[in-house]
Amino acid sequence: MIKPSSFTFMGEKFKKNSALLYLLAVAVSVKVYLFIWASNYFNFIEYPQYNFLNIWYRWDSLAYITIATNGYSRAGLALDYFGFLSHFPPLYPILISLSSLILNTDKYFLGSFISIICCLLTTWYLYKLVFLETKNTRTSSLAVIFYLVFPISYFTNVPYSDSLFILLSVLVFYSLRRDKLILSGFFAFLGIMTRTTGILFLPLFAFYILQNWSLGWKKNCINSLKLFILPSMSVFGYLLINKIYYGDFLFFINEYKTNVFTGKVLIVPFSETFNAIKTLLIGFSDSITSTYFMFSVGWNSIFVLICLLIIIYGFNKIPKIYTFFSATSLLFIASYGWGISNSRYVFAIFPIYYSLALIKNKYVVGGLIAISLIGLLYFVPIFTSGAWGF
């Protein structure tokens, strides 16, 4: 005889799987619509050399494809651009290069293809992660929806490493939540080899161990030290790349400081953010109409501030380890001046979608989704036109 509880379990499982399939369909639909939307606004008559795909191949895309094609070789590159390549850890270009060996097609196309696949996988695992924490289909689904319509989520369409990094971040937590420590460390290893901010997985693991220690799980704490093995190897690997190709283990740090387009120097945390917000409030009409101001520090500061408010909102609502990751990530971002890509870095702080998904008021949720969609549709034509778009 089948127990009633069995029917409940089967019903929940069916509901969960149905929601996942629905969300994957939504993710594909959003990706396709963004291609259509961008093409609708692009002037192909004036720029006939472009098509609906290559209008997305902008800015740092060239750096990833250059590394995928020639590694960190200086051959044929200007000295300043050769130095600029040190900003980019090798995993994403390696995936593009390996894919080109298998599929033998355009590397830019493969970069976008990998980003979209990573977005679909993030849709799957972000849902599963939030469901593990909440056992709630609505909350898990909303977390994914907020991720898919975030105003900067168009970077999951382009040959950038953002989509891969977010996926790996989710998998670090998903594996940690299931006590797969070696696997979590492996995904952190890959994350550090994808983006330099992956270094924040190390303090995350330290926080995880301290949490266990405070609960009296001393044996488990010692066992948890294995989390650091693979990520530490990836840190050394990236430093070794700098030493081999640029002659200095820490070359990329100085390059970040001196590069005219990045100018990453330490500042008082959040000082740039609050100064930009102050400027925006005092002279709103002049600031909001200034393309230079808005796309250098204006919009970026707004996104940093919004992220900070979401972290504060979720402080007592989500497990502390998510808040710790969000707070350290945002603090890292806000501690460097000239944050012209901070909007994109905020997008990678995935626990904010978990926090937003906990909002109960359906009108507030609907309003936030609508605002996010409007922002997404606003920024896409700017980026694909070749103007700066974070």
Secondary structure, 3 states (H helix, E strand, C coil): CCCHHHHHHHHHHHHHHHHHHHHHHHHHHHHHHHHHHHHHHCCCCCCCCCCCCHHHCCCCHHHHHHHHHHCCCCCCCCHHHHHHHHHCCCHHHHHHHHHHHHHCCCHHHHHHHHHHHHHHHHHHHHHHHHHHHHCCHHHHHHHHHHHHHCCCHHHHCCCCCHHHHHHHHHHHHHHHHCCCHHHHHHHHHHHHCCCHHHHHHHHHHHHHHHHHHHCCCHHHHHHHHHHHHHHHHHHHHHHHHHHHHHCCCCHHHHHHHHCCCCCCCECCCCHHHHHHHHHHHHCHHHHHCCHHHHHHHHHHHHHHHHHHHHHHHCCCCCCHHHHHHHHHHHHHHHCECCCCCHHHHHHCCCHHHHHHCCCCCHHHHHHHHHHHHHHHHHHHHHHHCCCCCC
